[in-house]
Amino acid sequence: MSTVVSYLPTASGANASDEITRAFEAQRETALRLRTSTAKERIAKIQRLLDAVLAHREDFYAAGYADFKKPPAEVDLTEILPVIAEAKHAMRSIKGWMKPQRVWPSRMTVGTKSWIQNEPKGRTLIVSPWNYPVNLTFGPLVSAIAAGNTAILKPSEMTPNLSGLMARIVRDLFPADEVAIFEGDVSVSTALLALPFDHIFFTGSPAIGKVVMAAAAKHLTSVTLELGGKSPTIVDASADLKAAARTIMWGKYTNNGQTCIAPDHLYVHESVKDAFVAECVAVLKASYGTTAAEQMNSANLARVVNERHTQRIGGLLSDAKERGARVLFGGEVSESDCFIQPTLIDNIPADAKIQSEEIFGPLLPVIGYRDLDAVIAEINAHPKPLALYVWSKNEANIDRVLKRTSAGGTCINHVVMQYAQGNLPFGGVNNSGIGSAHGLFGFKAFSHERAVVRTRFNIATLLYPPYTDLTRRILSLMMKTQ
């Protein structure tokens, strides 16, 4: 049985660092004990977490609305449903994931039996962002529990209502020596990153990801970094424009564009650009209203998370307009209301800030193109994105994009669904992330794959010193037969 720690870690006030250290030290013995935890024990913990999330469904609606007017349907779709899927997938699969994986002997290891034994990494840290706080905190927590670890959670301070609700749930469900949660600002994150965790799972921007990786390097701590970047979308001349417009507008403006795998900018073939933009405008009007006032009052559109981010996104729009960009739809900004109208823009000069900075908001550049190779070259000239989307019926075009670009994940004639496919690894590449999450890949992220070799009969003695002519002949034969 776990020892219940008698304090509730809040990380507020002068004692925050002390509480963090106490929680971390308390998890040492628990992490050792959990190495021998059973599939049944791990499943029971995940089930308790799942039951609590479902029991607090209405509370999550209220908290999401209080933080940034997130529609209840989007709370269900993007926060609660992914946690349900992750939890149920893990509970169905843990027993199989935990089984040793038999490995056939190589020619150099004849006479041995080998297997891979997945073992918990130990004490883990999960640092989650504000855009999908529940999903991106409890999803990795499911993987950490499934792999047999302890965890300390650090949700974002920018969504205090959702973070506070998660903190109450975690403290009700788990003793702090098993799962602890700390709310607070960057000083709390800094105190946590100073500790020698066995694994850190971070979701956020590439800039902060570099800070996390540098902190982890001091202790040689392994990391999973789920980052972001400017995810491009290509719409070629053969694409189904109506389906593309409806789906891309959904993927872009869900959560008001504050999604790491949302389309960041569109490359649309010149021959269909005007028709495609018209379809997009029709979708936006049908989804959120025809005027800025209607969209501001829409129950279907979340707000930007705070005034600072509204000012940043509005600054990108102003800079682009000042340099000659054209607003095709939208463009209204109210910083005090944290509102930016869903906006389509084109004619953006290369030196505009919006061309180099991740937008992470409701602005969508539409860039006309004629030559697909030029688009591919432009994509390859920038850091590898977390996502890349292709809308086409032309198999040669699809194949060319897939083979000549690199991205964390890709959808063909869809967007963001690579995240929903729990049997695929979800993660970035280089600047957009390190490592993968979801399902088996999340389990592996929080596990060490231990190589085990057991000798049945030892022919290696033929290679022990003193080295004779027979030894050399055996080695020569082995070199030829590998």
C-alpha positions in Angstrom: 0.0 0.0 0.0 1.1 3.6 -0.7 2.0 5.8 2.2 -0.3 8.8 2.2 1.7 12.0 2.6 -0.1 14.5 4.9 0.5 17.7 3.0 -1.2 19.1 -0.1 1.4 20.7 -2.4 0.2 24.1 -3.6 3.5 25.7 -4.6 2.2 29.1 -3.4 4.2 31.4 -1.1 7.7 31.2 0.2 7.5 27.5 1.0 6.8 26.4 -2.6 10.4 25.2 -3.2 10.4 23.2 0.1 7.0 21.6 -0.8 8.4 20.6 -4.2 11.5 19.1 -2.7 9.4 17.2 -0.1 7.1 15.8 -2.8 10.0 14.8 -5.0 11.8 13.0 -2.1 8.6 11.4 -1.0 8.3 9.8 -4.4 11.7 8.1 -4.2 10.6 5.0 -2.3 7.2 4.9 -4.1 9.0 4.8 -7.4 11.1 1.9 -6.3 8.0 0.1 -5.0 6.1 0.7 -8.3 8.7 -1.2 -10.2 6.9 -4.4 -9.2 3.3 -3.0 -9.6 0.9 -5.2 -11.5 -1.2 -4.5 -14.5 -4.2 -4.7 -12.3 -2.9 -2.0 -9.9 -2.1 0.3 -12.8 -5.4 -0.2 -14.5 -7.2 0.6 -11.2 -5.4 4.0 -10.9 -6.2 4.9 -14.5 -9.9 3.9 -14.0 -10.1 6.1 -10.9 -8.7 9.0 -12.9 -11.1 8.4 -15.8 -14.1 8.2 -13.4 -13.1 11.5 -11.8 -12.8 13.2 -15.2 -16.3 12.0 -16.2 -17.8 12.9 -12.8 -16.4 16.5 -13.2 -17.6 17.0 -16.8 -19.8 19.9 -16.0 -17.1 21.5 -13.8 -14.7 21.3 -16.8 -17.3 23.1 -19.0 -17.5 25.9 -16.4 -13.7 26.2 -15.9 -13.0 26.1 -19.7 -15.5 28.9 -20.2 -14.1 30.9 -17.3 -10.6 30.7 -18.6 -11.2 31.5 -22.3 -14.8 31.0 -23.2 -14.2 27.5 -24.5 -17.4 26.0 -25.9 -18.7 22.9 -24.0 -18.6 20.9 -27.2 -14.9 21.7 -27.7 -14.2 20.8 -24.0 -15.8 17.4 -24.8 -14.1 17.0 -28.2 -10.6 18.3 -27.4 -10.2 17.8 -23.6 -12.3 15.0 -22.2 -12.7 12.7 -25.2 -8.9 12.3 -25.8 -8.4 11.5 -22.1 -11.1 8.9 -22.3 -9.6 7.4 -25.4 -6.1 7.4 -23.9 -7.2 5.8 -20.7 -9.3 3.1 -22.2 -6.6 2.2 -24.8 -4.1 1.9 -22.0 -6.4 -0.2 -19.7 -7.0 -2.6 -22.6 -3.3 -2.9 -23.4 -1.2 -2.6 -20.3 -1.0 -6.3 -19.6 0.4 -6.9 -23.1 2.7 -3.9 -23.0 4.2 -5.1 -19.7 5.1 -8.6 -21.1 8.7 -9.2 -21.9 9.4 -9.1 -25.6 11.3 -12.2 -26.9 14.2 -11.4 -29.2 15.8 -14.0 -31.4 19.5 -14.6 -30.8 21.9 -13.1 -33.3 24.6 -15.2 -34.9 27.1 -13.9 -32.3 24.8 -14.9 -29.4 24.0 -18.5 -30.2 23.3 -20.4 -27.0 21.5 -17.5 -25.3 18.0 -16.4 -24.7 17.2 -12.7 -25.0 14.3 -10.4 -24.3 13.3 -6.7 -23.7 11.9 -6.0 -20.4 10.0 -2.7 -20.1 10.7 -1.1 -16.7 9.4 2.2 -15.2 11.8 5.1 -15.5 10.9 6.2 -12.0 10.1 9.7 -10.9 8.7 11.7 -13.8 7.7 15.3 -14.4 4.9 16.4 -16.7 4.8 20.1 -17.7 1.7 21.0 -19.6 0.5 24.1 -21.6 -2.6 26.2 -21.4 -4.2 25.6 -24.7 -5.5 22.1 -23.9 -4.8 21.8 -20.2 -6.8 18.7 -19.3 -5.9 16.6 -22.4 -2.2 17.5 -22.2 -1.9 16.9 -18.5 -4.0 13.8 -17.9 -3.1 12.2 -21.3 0.6 11.9 -20.4 -0.3 11.0 -16.8 -2.2 8.0 -18.1 1.0 6.9 -19.9 3.2 7.5 -16.8 0.8 5.4 -14.6 0.6 2.7 -17.3 4.4 2.4 -17.3 4.5 2.2 -13.5 5.9 5.6 -12.6 5.3 8.3 -10.0 4.5 11.8 -11.4 4.6 15.4 -10.5 2.4 17.6 -12.7 2.9 21.3 -13.5 -0.1 22.7 -15.4 -0.1 26.3 -16.8 -0.9 29.2 -14.7 -2.6 30.9 -17.7 -5.7 28.8 -17.3 -6.2 29.0 -13.5 -9.7 27.6 -13.4 -8.9 24.4 -15.3 -5.6 24.0 -13.5 -7.3 24.5 -10.2 -9.9 21.9 -11.0 -7.3 19.4 -12.1 -5.3 20.0 -8.9 -8.4 19.2 -6.7 -9.0 16.0 -8.7 -5.4 14.8 -8.4 -5.2 15.6 -4.7 -8.5 13.7 -4.1 -7.4 10.7 -6.1 -3.7 10.2 -5.3 -1.3 10.5 -2.3 1.4 13.0 -3.1 4.1 10.4 -2.9 2.5 8.9 -6.0 1.1 11.8 -8.0 1.6 15.4 -7.0 0.5 18.6 -8.7 1.9 22.1 -8.4 0.2 25.3 -9.6 2.2 28.5 -10.0 4.3 30.7 -12.3 7.6 30.2 -14.0 9.4 30.1 -10.6 7.6 26.8 -9.8 8.7 25.4 -13.2 12.2 26.5 -12.5 12.3 24.8 -9.1 10.9 21.6 -10.6 13.4 21.6 -13.5 16.3 21.8 -11.1 15.5 18.3 -9.7 17.0 15.1 -11.1 13.9 13.5 -12.4 14.1 10.2 -14.3 12.1 11.6 -17.2 10.5 14.9 -18.2 7.5 15.1 -20.5 7.0 18.7 -21.7 4.4 20.1 -24.1 4.9 23.7 -25.2 6.8 26.0 -27.5 10.2 25.2 -29.1 11.7 28.1 -27.2 10.8 26.8 -23.8 11.5 23.2 -25.0 15.1 24.3 -25.3 15.1 25.5 -21.7 13.7 22.2 -20.5 16.2 20.2 -22.5 19.1 22.3 -21.1 17.8 21.7 -17.5 17.4 18.0 -18.2 20.9 17.8 -19.6 22.4 18.8 -16.2 21.1 15.5 -14.8 21.2 13.5 -18.0 17.4 13.2 -17.7 15.6 11.7 -20.7 12.9 14.0 -22.2 9.9 13.8 -24.4 9.3 17.3 -26.0 6.0 17.9 -27.7 6.6 21.3 -29.3 5.1 23.1 -32.3 6.1 25.2 -35.2 4.6 26.6 -38.4 2.6 23.7 -39.8 2.0 24.2 -43.6 -1.1 23.0 -45.6 -1.0 22.5 -49.3 -4.2 22.6 -51.4 -3.5 21.7 -55.0 -5.6 22.2 -58.1 -7.2 18.7 -57.9 -8.4 19.1 -54.3 -12.0 18.9 -53.2 -12.3 22.6 -52.4 -15.6 22.4 -50.4 -14.3 19.5 -48.2 -10.9 21.2 -47.8 -12.4 24.5 -46.8 -14.8 23.0 -44.2 -12.2 20.8 -42.7 -9.3 23.2 -42.7 -11.5 26.0 -41.1 -12.5 23.5 -38.4 -8.9 22.4 -37.7 -7.7 26.0 -37.7 -10.4 27.8 -35.7 -11.2 25.1 -33.1 -9.9 26.6 -29.8 -9.6 29.8 -31.8 -6.4 28.7 -33.6 -4.6 27.9 -30.3 -3.6 24.4 -31.3 0.0 23.2 -31.9 -1.1 21.1 -34.9 -3.5 23.6 -36.5 -2.8 24.7 -40.0 -0.5 27.7 -39.6 -0.5 28.8 -43.3 -1.9 27.6 -46.6 -0.3 27.1 -50.0 -3.2 27.1 -52.5 -2.7 26.6 -56.2 -3.4 29.9 -58.0 -5.9 28.3 -60.4 -8.3 27.5 -57.4 -7.3 30.1 -54.9 -10.2 32.5 -55.3 -12.7 29.7 -55.3 -11.2 28.1 -52.3 -11.1 31.4 -50.3 -14.8 31.9 -51.2 -15.6 28.5 -49.7 -13.6 29.3 -46.6 -15.4 32.6 -46.1 -18.8 30.8 -46.4 -17.7 28.2 -43.8 -16.6 30.9 -41.3 -19.8 32.8 -41.7 -21.9 29.7 -41.2 -19.9 28.5 -38.2 -19.4 31.8 -36.3 -21.6 34.5 -37.8 -21.4 37.0 -40.6 -20.0 40.0 -38.8 -17.4 40.7 -36.2 -20.1 41.4 -33.6 -21.8 38.1 -34.2 -18.5 36.3 -34.0 -17.6 38.0 -30.8 -20.8 36.8 -29.3 -20.7 33.3 -30.9 -21.1 30.4 -28.5 -18.9 28.3 -30.9 -15.7 30.4 -30.8 -13.3 30.4 -27.9 -11.3 33.5 -27.0 -7.6 34.1 -27.1 -6.3 33.1 -23.7 -5.4 36.5 -22.4 -4.7 40.2 -23.4 -1.0 39.6 -23.8 -1.5 36.9 -26.4 -4.2 39.0 -28.1 -1.8 41.8 -28.3 0.9 39.5 -29.8 -1.4 38.1 -32.4 -2.8 41.5 -33.2 0.7 42.7 -33.6 1.4 40.1 -36.3 -1.7 41.2 -38.2 -0.8 44.9 -38.0 2.8 44.2 -39.1 1.6 42.2 -42.1 -1.0 44.9 -43.1 1.6 47.7 -42.8 3.9 45.8 -45.1 1.2 45.4 -47.7 -0.8 42.3 -46.8 -4.5 42.1 -47.7 -7.2 41.0 -45.4 -9.6 38.7 -47.3 -11.9 38.2 -44.3 -12.0 39.3 -40.7 -9.3 41.5 -39.3 -11.2 43.0 -36.3 -9.3 43.0 -32.9 -10.4 43.9 -29.4 -7.6 43.4 -26.9 -9.8 44.1 -23.9 -12.2 41.3 -24.9 -9.3 38.9 -25.9 -11.1 38.8 -29.3 -9.6 38.5 -32.8 -12.0 37.8 -35.6 -11.2 34.7 -37.7 -9.0 36.2 -40.3 -7.8 35.2 -43.8 -5.0 37.2 -45.3 -2.8 37.1 -48.5 -0.2 39.1 -50.4 2.1 38.8 -47.3 5.7 40.0 -47.9 8.5 37.6 -47.0 9.8 40.0 -44.3 6.5 40.1 -42.3 6.8 38.7 -38.8 3.8 36.4 -39.5 5.9 34.5 -42.0 8.5 33.4 -39.4 6.7 33.3 -36.1 4.2 30.6 -35.1 0.8 32.3 -35.2 -1.0 30.2 -32.6 -4.2 32.2 -33.1 -7.1 32.9 -35.5 -5.0 34.4 -38.4 -4.5 32.2 -41.5 -2.2 33.3 -44.3 -3.3 32.1 -47.8 -0.3 31.9 -50.2 -0.9 31.3 -53.9 1.5 29.0 -55.7 2.1 27.7 -59.2 5.0 25.3 -58.8 4.7 22.5 -56.2 8.5 22.1 -56.1 8.8 25.7 -55.1 6.4 25.1 -52.2 8.4 22.0 -51.1 11.6 24.1 -51.2 10.0 26.8 -49.1 8.9 24.2 -46.5 12.4 22.6 -46.4 14.0 26.0 -45.9 12.3 26.3 -42.5 12.5 24.1 -39.3 10.7 20.8 -39.6 7.0 21.3 -38.6 5.0 19.3 -36.1 2.3 18.7 -38.8 2.1 19.0 -42.6 -1.2 18.6 -44.5 -1.9 17.8 -48.1 -5.2 18.2 -49.9 -5.0 16.5 -53.3 -6.5 13.8 -55.5 -3.2 13.6 -57.4 -1.2 10.6 -56.1 2.0 11.8 -57.7 1.7 15.2 -55.9 0.9 13.4 -52.6 3.9 11.1 -53.0 6.2 14.0 -53.9 5.3 15.9 -50.8 5.6 12.9 -48.5 9.0 11.9 -49.8 10.6 15.3 -50.1 9.6 16.9 -46.8 9.9 16.0 -43.1 7.3 16.6 -40.4 6.2 15.1 -37.1 3.0 13.9 -38.7 0.9 14.3 -41.9 -2.7 14.0 -42.9 -3.8 13.6 -46.5 -7.2 15.2 -47.2 -7.7 15.9 -43.5 -6.2 17.9 -40.7 -5.3 17.1 -37.0 -6.5 13.5 -37.2 -3.0 12.1 -36.7 -3.5 13.2 -33.1 -6.7 11.2 -32.7 -5.2 8.0 -34.1 -4.0 6.4 -30.9 -2.1 3.6 -32.6 0.3 6.1 -34.3 3.2 7.8 -32.6 2.4 11.5 -32.0 5.4 13.8 -31.9 7.6 16.2 -33.7 11.0 16.1 -35.3 14.0 18.3 -34.3 12.6 21.8 -33.7 9.0 20.5 -33.4 9.8 17.8 -30.8 11.7 14.9 -29.5 10.1 11.5 -28.8 6.5 10.4 -29.2 3.3 10.0 -27.2 0.0 8.2 -27.2 -0.8 4.5 -26.6 2.1 2.2 -26.8 4.4 5.1 -27.7 3.4 7.0 -24.6 4.0 3.8 -22.5 7.5 3.5 -24.1 8.2 7.2 -23.5 7.9 6.6 -19.7 9.6 3.2 -19.8 13.2 2.0 -20.1 13.6 -0.9 -22.5 16.0 -3.1 -20.6 18.0 -5.6 -22.6 18.3 -9.0 -21.0 20.5 -11.9 -22.1 20.4 -15.3 -20.4 22.9 -18.0 -21.2 21.8 -21.5 -21.9 25.1 -22.9 -23.0 28.2 -20.8 -23.2 30.1 -21.2 -26.4 31.8 -17.9 -25.8 34.4 -19.7 -23.8 36.0 -20.7 -27.1 37.0 -17.0 -27.4 38.5 -16.5 -24.0 42.3 -16.1 -23.6 44.8 -17.5 -24.0 44.2 -16.8 -27.7 45.2 -19.7 -29.9 45.2 -20.5 -33.6 41.8 -22.2 -33.0 40.5 -18.9 -31.5 41.6 -17.0 -34.6 40.1 -19.5 -37.0 36.8 -19.3 -35.1 36.8 -15.5 -35.2 37.6 -15.6 -39.0 34.7 -18.0 -39.5 32.4 -15.7 -37.5 33.3 -12.7 -39.5 32.4 -14.5 -42.7 29.0 -15.8 -41.4 27.6 -12.8 -39.8 
